[in-house]
């Protein structure tokens, strides 16, 4: 009887040991690659990561070849906080940029906090290439955003480059007296702007329109040579002694003009201008004298 009890106890102990071994093995080797209760507990207890703050981004309706004289562009933003006093948006010459000096900004729009919804906003900016001491034709410029009212928050700073198209400069001439010039002769002041100042300069002179020639100096009733060095920032000024009748040219019977051309037979036609002039009808005695002088 006692022997049977001992056998039963030993058998039960063996079964318990076997059961414990399988349990441990099962915990260490599972269909999921060896996960155990400790690792599962650790995985289940980890906290989710906080989503990253959105990054402010700006888009422009037009960013290149803006009209130098001025163009209104639409500026849109996403990912902005909308906190504090809002944003300033504007055009700045890059090497003059300041987050706090308003005089560095060529133009500014203020986006109040209420204008920024879900991080988004839209504004218009009147962009002009040259304003005050800032010149976006000679220097790089950008549309900037900063947190408004001198805020120290730099998370709202963005920079979006823009470029302007160089304006087409048209040479223009003015004459101090373009009508009623004395037929017997009068000295008029001729001034020009928008000239290139390249090459050998320009010729300026009076020509009967139907005799005009780019290369025949004999067609010109009078000529002045403006050297390239005398054309500063596209500007020059000279005097022309204009007389109504000279040689075979007669500005009383025919239309005449002050012409400019690139000097020394240059093929450059960008410097050509024509400014009509008119002479007063002379008295019979003056007319006779003019005809006699022309002969």
C-alpha positions in Angstrom: 0.0 0.0 0.0 2.8 2.3 0.9 4.7 1.4 -2.2 1.8 2.3 -4.4 1.5 5.7 -2.8 5.1 6.5 -3.4 4.8 5.4 -7.1 1.8 7.7 -7.5 3.6 10.6 -5.9 6.6 10.1 -8.2 4.4 9.9 -11.3 2.6 13.1 -10.4 5.8 15.0 -9.8 7.1 13.8 -13.2 4.0 15.0 -14.9 4.2 18.4 -13.3 7.8 18.8 -14.2 7.0 17.9 -17.8 4.2 20.3 -17.9 6.4 23.2 -16.5 9.1 22.5 -19.1 6.6 22.6 -22.0 5.2 25.8 -20.6 8.6 27.5 -20.5 9.4 26.2 -24.0 6.1 27.5 -25.3 6.8 30.9 -23.9 10.3 31.0 -25.4 9.5 29.5 -28.8 6.2 30.7 -30.4 4.9 31.0 -34.0 5.8 34.8 -33.7 9.6 34.2 -33.5 10.4 33.8 -29.9 8.3 36.5 -28.2 7.9 36.0 -24.5 5.5 37.5 -22.0 8.0 40.0 -20.9 8.6 41.4 -24.4 4.9 41.5 -25.2 4.3 43.3 -22.0 7.0 45.9 -22.9 5.6 46.3 -26.4 2.0 46.8 -25.2 3.1 49.3 -22.6 5.0 51.8 -24.9 3.5 55.3 -25.4 2.6 56.5 -29.0 5.0 59.1 -30.5 3.7 62.7 -30.8 3.1 63.8 -34.4 5.7 66.2 -35.7 4.8 69.9 -36.1 4.0 70.8 -39.7 6.7 72.7 -41.6 5.6 76.1 -42.9 5.7 76.3 -46.7 5.0 79.1 -49.1 3.9 79.1 -52.8 3.7 82.0 -55.2 1.3 82.5 -58.1 4.4 83.7 -60.0 8.0 83.6 -58.9 10.1 84.4 -62.0 10.2 87.1 -64.6 8.0 89.5 -62.6 7.4 92.8 -64.2 10.0 95.3 -63.0 7.6 98.2 -62.9 5.4 96.3 -60.6 3.2 93.2 -60.4 0.7 91.9 -57.9 1.3 88.2 -56.9 -0.7 85.9 -54.7 1.3 84.4 -51.8 -0.1 81.3 -50.1 1.1 79.5 -47.0 0.5 76.1 -45.3 1.7 74.6 -42.0 1.8 77.9 -40.1 1.0 77.9 -36.4 -1.4 80.9 -36.4 -0.1 81.7 -32.9 0.9 85.0 -31.4 0.3 88.2 -33.5 0.2 86.4 -36.9 2.7 86.9 -39.7 4.4 89.5 -41.8 4.7 88.6 -45.5 6.7 90.8 -47.9 9.5 91.3 -50.5 13.0 92.0 -49.3 16.4 92.3 -51.0 18.2 89.3 -49.5 21.3 91.1 -48.3 19.2 93.6 -46.5 16.9 91.1 -44.7 16.0 91.8 -41.1 13.3 90.1 -39.0 12.7 93.3 -37.0 13.7 96.3 -39.2 10.6 97.2 -41.2 12.6 99.6 -43.4 14.4 96.7 -44.9 11.1 95.4 -46.3 10.2 96.7 -49.8 6.5 95.8 -49.2 4.7 94.2 -46.3 1.3 92.4 -45.7 0.2 91.6 -42.1 -1.6 88.2 -41.7 -3.5 88.4 -38.4 -4.0 85.2 -36.4 -7.6 85.1 -37.5 -6.5 85.0 -41.1 -4.6 81.8 -40.6 -7.0 78.8 -40.6 -5.7 75.3 -40.1 -2.3 76.6 -40.8 -3.3 78.1 -44.1 -3.5 81.7 -45.4 -3.4 83.7 -48.6 -2.3 87.3 -49.3 -1.4 89.5 -52.2 1.9 91.3 -52.5 2.6 94.3 -54.8 6.1 93.5 -55.9 8.2 96.1 -57.7 11.9 95.6 -58.7 13.3 98.8 -57.4 12.2 100.7 -54.3 14.3 103.1 -52.3 17.8 101.7 -51.9 16.6 98.2 -52.7 17.1 96.9 -56.3 16.0 93.4 -57.3 17.4 93.8 -60.8 20.9 94.1 -59.4 20.5 91.9 -56.3 18.7 88.7 -55.3 15.3 89.1 -53.6 12.8 86.9 -51.9 9.3 86.8 -50.4 9.8 86.3 -46.6 7.5 85.4 -43.8 8.2 86.2 -40.1 6.2 86.0 -36.9 4.7 89.5 -36.5 5.4 92.4 -34.1 9.1 91.6 -33.5 8.4 88.1 -32.2 11.4 85.9 -31.3 9.6 82.9 -32.8 11.8 81.8 -35.7 9.6 78.7 -36.6 7.5 80.8 -38.9 10.4 82.2 -41.0 10.4 81.2 -44.7 12.2 82.5 -47.7 10.9 82.1 -51.3 13.2 83.5 -54.1 11.7 85.7 -56.8 13.2 87.2 -60.0 12.3 90.2 -62.1 12.5 90.6 -65.8 14.8 93.4 -66.9 12.7 96.2 -68.4 13.1 97.0 -72.1 14.7 100.4 -72.2 13.5 102.5 -75.1 15.8 105.4 -76.2 13.9 108.6 -76.0 14.9 112.1 -77.2 13.6 115.5 -76.3 14.3 118.8 -78.1 14.3 122.2 -76.3 12.4 123.7 -79.2 10.8 121.2 -81.6 8.4 123.6 -83.2 8.8 127.1 -84.4 12.6 127.0 -84.9 13.9 130.1 -86.5 14.4 129.4 -90.2 17.6 131.4 -90.4 19.1 129.2 -87.7 18.7 128.4 -84.1 20.7 126.4 -81.5 18.5 123.8 -79.8 19.3 121.5 -76.9 18.8 117.8 -77.6 18.8 115.3 -74.7 18.5 111.6 -74.6 17.6 108.9 -72.1 17.6 105.1 -72.3 20.7 104.9 -74.6 23.1 102.0 -74.2 26.4 103.9 -74.3 27.9 101.0 -76.0 30.2 100.8 -79.0 31.4 104.1 -80.5 28.5 106.2 -79.2 25.9 107.9 -81.3 25.5 110.5 -84.0 22.8 113.2 -83.5 21.7 115.6 -86.2 19.1 117.2 -88.4 18.0 115.4 -91.6 15.3 116.0 -94.2 13.2 112.8 -93.7 13.1 111.7 -97.4 16.9 112.0 -97.6 17.6 110.0 -94.4 20.5 107.6 -94.5 22.3 105.6 -91.9 25.6 105.7 -93.6 25.6 108.7 -96.0 27.0 111.6 -94.0 26.1 114.0 -96.9 22.4 113.5 -96.2 22.7 115.0 -92.7 22.3 118.8 -92.5 24.2 118.9 -89.2 25.8 116.2 -87.0 27.1 115.9 -83.5 29.0 112.9 -82.2 28.2 111.8 -78.7 31.0 109.5 -77.5 30.2 106.5 -75.4 31.9 108.1 -72.4 29.5 111.0 -72.6 26.5 108.7 -72.2 26.1 108.2 -68.5 23.4 105.9 -67.1 21.8 106.1 -70.6 21.6 109.9 -70.6 23.3 112.5 -72.7 22.8 116.1 -73.8 24.1 118.2 -76.6 23.3 121.2 -78.8 22.5 121.2 -82.5 22.7 124.3 -84.8 19.5 123.8 -86.8 18.9 125.8 -90.0 15.9 125.3 -92.3 17.7 125.2 -95.6 21.1 123.7 -96.3 22.5 122.4 -99.6 19.8 120.3 -101.3 17.8 119.9 -98.0 14.9 122.2 -97.3 12.9 121.9 -94.1 10.5 124.6 -95.1 9.3 122.6 -98.1 9.8 119.1 -96.6 9.5 117.4 -93.2 12.7 117.1 -91.1 13.6 115.5 -87.9 16.4 115.2 -85.3 17.8 111.7 -85.7 20.1 109.5 -83.6 22.0 106.5 -84.9 24.8 104.3 -83.5 28.0 105.9 -84.6 30.6 104.8 -87.2 28.3 102.8 -89.4 27.3 100.4 -86.6 24.6 97.9 -87.5 23.0 98.3 -84.1 19.5 99.7 -84.7 18.5 99.9 -81.1 19.9 103.4 -80.8 17.9 104.8 -83.8 15.4 107.6 -82.9 13.5 110.2 -84.9 12.1 113.4 -83.4 10.2 115.7 -85.8 11.0 119.4 -85.8 9.4 122.3 -87.6 10.7 125.8 -88.6 8.8 129.1 -88.7 8.0 130.4 -92.1 10.6 133.2 -92.8 9.8 136.6 -94.2 10.4 137.0 -97.9 13.8 138.7 -97.3 14.9 135.9 -95.0 13.7 133.3 -97.4 15.7 134.9 -100.2 18.8 135.0 -98.1 18.4 131.4 -97.1 18.0 130.3 -100.7 21.0 132.3 -101.7 23.1 130.8 -98.9 22.0 127.3 -99.8 23.3 127.8 -103.3 
